[in-house]
Amino acid sequence: MRLRNPAVVLNPGTAGIGIIHALSLGRVDIVTVGRGWPPLLGRFSRFPLRHFTYRPQAGETLPQCLLRIADQFDGKGVLFPAIDVDLEAIVLEQAALSERYHVPAAPHIGAEIFAKNWQYDIARRAGVPIPLSLRFLAGEPPDLSGFRFPLIIKPSSRTEAVGGRAFRLRVVDDRPAFDEFLAELARDHPGREFQLAENIPGDPSHLYTVGAYSNRQGRVLRTYTGRKLSQYPFTHGDASIAETLTVPPVVARQARTLLEQARFHGISQVEFKFDARDDQYKLLEINGRCWSWIKLPAFSGINLPLIQYYDLTNDPRLDAALASPQRDGFFFVRDALILLNGLPLERERILELERHKTRIGAVPYNKDPRLTLVHSLALLAMRATGRPLFS
């Protein structure tokens, strides 16, 4: 069977599985494109109709693979990146890919979407609160006037063009630790730009998400709201437990203002942290793609992957998807991160949530039995080895 306008999920790990399961609710033709080895967990889902692979070790890139396979379907595929490195790859090759694919990115933003300082500049212009922050170059000590420890240091951008991931973030608790880390940065990353920001106090339940889909004109068509309840690592990490939640209107309003000011296109996660010191919801980051718990919004009634697909393919089902109300009676659990954390408070929180909300697993799904079985076996192996088998 020859496919037309397929949804193309890229390198489907945990976030990609969330996209696949969200799209399956709309009976969309799905294909995956991923590295040949090691296999990603999404390879075992029953929903994709085709799986295409490429071999980075042989020199083939993701965009090259996408162009190679384009003749195997009709129309234009809709791309769904699930990790930053894939979003960066398709953004940089957007002009070449756009003839055969809908690329969910705004060309005028390009790779700037990954730059925290660019995001904070947008927030300043839009009047959206941000943590106290500054940028500095490794090897040049920043001025800490007005800052209080602990502090967070991150690369301003983690794109391959500026040196890759380096590290996600580092929290420094006092001046001696700060000076030691500055020396490490000067040695390992001379001249690279970093961002320093205050660490807003509060546990993961202070982290609020506004998920959104913005059309090609940069207008936000639909938003979803929720929050993290726990994460791995616990202080700064990926969601291990999250819930759908109606948040104060100011939070969604701030996210919409940011995205429309930037004329963003595609699915995004705008994350805020509530600062009890001044009762403000402060921008942490704009994630310019589907995030790790994208499955939860879809099963809560706000199916952002389907909305993106319907909009870009001019599907008449778009209006119904946009009109679907958010249902707050759902929560999300990522079992692998629960296992890595090993925190009794997470198990207690899950038991509490199960009394009044429906659990949505990051991977398990009763309509995807083979994937659910593989996931269960992977968790058993993880308990034995202490290491996750899949990303």
Secondary structure, DSSP 4 states (H G I P E B T S, - for coil): --EES-EEEES-SHHHHHHHHHHHTTT--EEEEEESSSPPGGGG-SS-SEEEEE-GGGT--HHHHHHHHGGGEES-EEEE--SHHHHHHHHHTHHHHTTTEE--S-TTTGGGGG-HHHHHHHHHHHT----SEEEEETTSPPP-TT--SSEEEEES---GGGT--S-S-EEE-SHHHHHHHHHHHHHHSTT-EEEEEE---S-GGGEEEEEEEE-TTS-EEEEEEEEEEEEESSSSSEEEEEEE----HHHHHHHHHHHHHHT--EEEEEEEEEETTTTEEEEEEEE-S--TTTHHHHHTT--HHHHHHHHHTT-TTHHHHHHPPP---EEEE-HHHHHHH--HHHHHHHHHHTTTSEEEESS--TT-HHHHHHHHHHHHHHHHHSS-S--
